[in-house]
Amino acid sequence: RSLESGARGIIAESMKAAGRVASRFFRDRGVPAIRRSVGPLHCERRGGIDALLAGRDEFGVIDIFEALRKGVLAPPAEYITRPGPHSLLGVPASEGYSRVTSPLRRFGDMLAHWQIKHALLRPEQPVLYDEPWLARVAEDLAVRELEVRRMDQHQEQFWAHSFLLRWMRDPARAQ
């Protein structure tokens, strides 16, 4: 919660808004795009989601620890080429959400920028990349993201274990 306050909060909300605007831009012009979708939340307990939503603060934020206690889980995100829901951001299926805010870091964002630029420069033929090609790229992006996430987890585990070993072997600790 504290990470999204002040300037960080403004940036985070602006990025979310940009993703929604981009998706609507694509939808309204019939231009295919890679979108990130997260289906509806699941709960292990009856009424858990309703109870969690009732506990939102004045900004509409849910306590993540309360969600964990109630067993509320989000399905994994997926890449799709048509508008779809993003339940974690509250984006309806009719609107969709496209990642566009980091074209220097994420290849999918760069593709979205190229698609937007082409649609603006050539409104008579707005599609630069067709839907079948984008669907294949979306599959590849999902696989690559999973690989990167696993590498990150392995590196984090390695350094955590290294820290613990150094701590356990520290001669000053024995005194």
Order of alpha helices (4+ residues) and beta strands (2+ residues): alpha-beta-beta-alpha-alpha-beta-beta-alpha-alpha-alpha
